[in-house]
């Protein structure tokens, strides 16, 4: 995995010198295609989820000086069986929530040795596949995904469904807009709909 510029995921530079990292090459640790990531800015930990349900943890504090690829400090195989990992969020300094096409919410921790430990994997009754995960302004974990043709959004912290909408199924192109945690904005949903006249 090569990131031409890591400025999109946070300032990965040295705060004392102001020097930024222009390129970081990483050995993914698995043969699957990376799909999503979550970056812990203060601890400089990066978690990547892939197309075969694996999670890989990278400690960017251990970045090699010789330009060699950074290898994961830990890989959690089949956290989501062999299904895509669709989203990851840090729920606390050492706890990660991941979601996937298996319909499960997986919680794991980073132990004191920098290894991923599986804590819990729960099938979310509201979903057959989960597409989105994020933290809201109150630090609640919000999930969005499909059950049949309906897209549902659920507040995991209180177990409450925020909304459900028939979109025609998960194969439809869609985008879920989620405001930043501190913006106080509203959620938006855009769905591609095929019309009877053949136009979309």
N, C-alpha and C positions, 0 to 999 in steps of 0.2 A: 504494500500500500504506500503510495507516495502522495503527500500533500504539498502542492506547489506553494501554498501559503496557508499557514495555520491561523491567520488573523481572524478568520471567520468564527473560530471556536473559542476565542479568548486570547488574551495576551500571554503567550507562552515564553516571553522573554525573561531576562534576568531583571528583577525590579531594582536591583542596586546599580546596575550599569546601564539599563535601558536598552540593552542589546536584544533584538528579537531573532527568533529562529525562522529562517526563510524556507528551509526544506527539512522535512523529517521523513525518513524512509523507515517503514515498519514491516516486520515479518509477522503476518497475521496469526500464525500459530495453528491455523487450520487450512484445509484446502477449499473451503467454501468462500463465496463472495460476500464481502462485508456489505451490510444493508443500512445500519444505523449506529449511532454512537451517543455517548453522554460524557461530558467533560466536567471534572470537578476542578474549578479554577484555583482554589486555595491549596489543595493537596496535589495538584497537577497529575491527576489520575484520569486516564481515558479508558472507557469501556466500549468495546465494539461488539455488536451482535451481527450474526451472519445468516446465510440462507439455509444452513443445516441445523439451526437451533442452538448454536454455541455462543458463549460469551467469552471474550478475551480481555484481560485487564493489562494495561500498560502504565508503568510508572515513569512519567516523563522526566522525573528527577534523576533517573538512571540512564539518560540518553548518552550513548557512546560518543566520545570526543573524536574518534577516528573515522567517522562517517559510515560505520557499519550499521546495518539495519537494527532497529530496536526490536527485541523479541518480547513477547508478553511475559509478565511476571507470573501470570496464572491464566489457565484456560478451563472453563467449566463446560464440559462436553454435554451436548443434548439437554441443555436447560429447558428447551422447548421441543423435546423429542427430536424429530428431524424436520421440523417446520420452521419457516422464516421467523426471525426475531424482528418485529416491526417497530419497536420503540423501547427506549431505555431512559430512566430518569433517576437521579440521585435523590433518595427520599431523606437521607441524613448523611453525615460525614463519612460513615462507613457502611451504608446500606443502599442497595440498588434495587429498583423495581424494573422488571422487563416484561414485555407483553409480546404475544406472537400469534401466528396462524393456528396454533393448537388450542386457542381459546383460554389459555392459562395466564394467570398473573404469577410471576416467579419473583421471589424475594431472596436476595443473597447478600452476604456481608463480606467486607474485606477485613481479614484478620490482621493481627499485629505483625505477621510475617509478609503481608502483602499478597495473600492468597484469597481467591474467591471461595466462599463456603455457601453451599445451598442451604437456605433456611426453610423455605416453604414454597410449594407450587400448588396453586388452587385453581380449579376449573371455575371460570366466571359463568354463573348460570345464565346471565343475560346475553352471552355471546357464544357464537361458534368460532369466531375469529376476531382478534382484537387488533386494530390498526393504529391507534394513537394513545399516547400516555403523556400527561404533563402535570405540573404542580400549579395550583391556582394561588391567588394572593394570600389565602389563609393557610398555605402549605398543605392543602388537601390534594390527594392524588386523584386525578380525573382520568377515566378510561373512555374510549370510544371504539366501537366496532360493530360487527354485523351479527344478527341472528336472522337467518333467512334473508328476506329482502329488506329488512329494516335496519337502519343505522341508529344505534342507541348511544347516548352519552350518560355515564354513570359516575357519581361522586363516590369513590371507593371508601372514603373516610367515614361516611355516614350510611353508605349502602342505599343511596337514593338515586333514582333515575332522573336525570335532568331533562332529557327529551328523547323521543323516539320518532323516526320518520321513515316511511316507505320510500326507498330510493330506487327500487328495481333490482337490488342485489349488489354484492360487493364487486362484481366484475365491471360495473359502471365506473367510468372515470369520475373521481370526486376529489374535492379538496376541503379540508376542514381548517378554517382560520381560527387560531387560538390567540387571544391577546396576551401580551406580556403580563407577568404576575402582578406588577405594580401599576399597570395602566388603568385598571378599573373598566376596561372596555367590554364589549360583548362578543360572543362567539359568532362566527359566520360559517355557512356551509354552501358550497357550490357543487352542483351535480350535473353531469352531462346527460341530457335527456334526448332520446331518439324520437323524432316526431313522425307521424303517420305519412307525411309527404316525403320522407327519406332524408330530411335535413336534421342536423343536430343542433 
